Amino acid sequence: MNSLSNLHHASDKQIWQRLRQAIAASSGFKRWQRQQGDSSSASKGDIDAQVCAYLRETLDTLAY
């Protein structure tokens, strides 16, 4: 990758980290986590997977 690509990649990664933190701190995400209980496909320690699953379900609901 060239330096411009590296810069964009670093910027994208930083944006995702901040977005993930904001989503994980939201009341909607916390409520979703409680509703998932042990049936969550994502392990408790994998916040990336949990946030992705939450966003997928939320977008599916909105699209319906």
N, C-alpha and C positions, 0 to 999 in steps of 0.2 A: 504494500500500500504506500502511496505517496503521503507526504506530510499533511496535505489538505484532507485526504481521506481519514488519516489518523485523527485529525482535529475534529472532523464531523463525528467520527465514531466515539471519541471521548465525550463530546458534547451530548450525543444521543444517550450514552450510558449515564451521564450525570442527570439528564432530564428524566430518564426512567427511574433512577434511584429516588429522586425527589418526588416524582409522581407516585411511586410505590409507597413511600413513606406517608404521603398525604392520604392516600386511599386507605392504607392500613390503620391510620389514626381516625378515620371517619366512623361515625356512629352506624352508618349503613353496613360497612364492612364488618364491624364488630358484631352487629346483629346477625349478619349472614353467617359468620363463624360459629356463633352459638347455635344457630339452626342446623348447621352441618354436623355438629357433634363429632362422633367418631366415624361418621359415614363419609367424611370429606376424602376425596381422592388424593388430595395433597396432604403430605405429612405436616404435622404441626410446625416443624422447624423450617419448612420450605415456604417462606412468605412470598417469594416470586410466583410459585405455582398457585398458591392460594389467591393472590391478587389476580392472576390471569384467569383462574376459574370464576372468581367473583365478577370480573369484567365481562367474561364470556356469557355468564348467566344473565347479567344485567342487560347486556346488549340484545340477547335473545328475547328477553322479556319486552324490551322496548320495541323490537322489530315485530313482535307478535301483535 
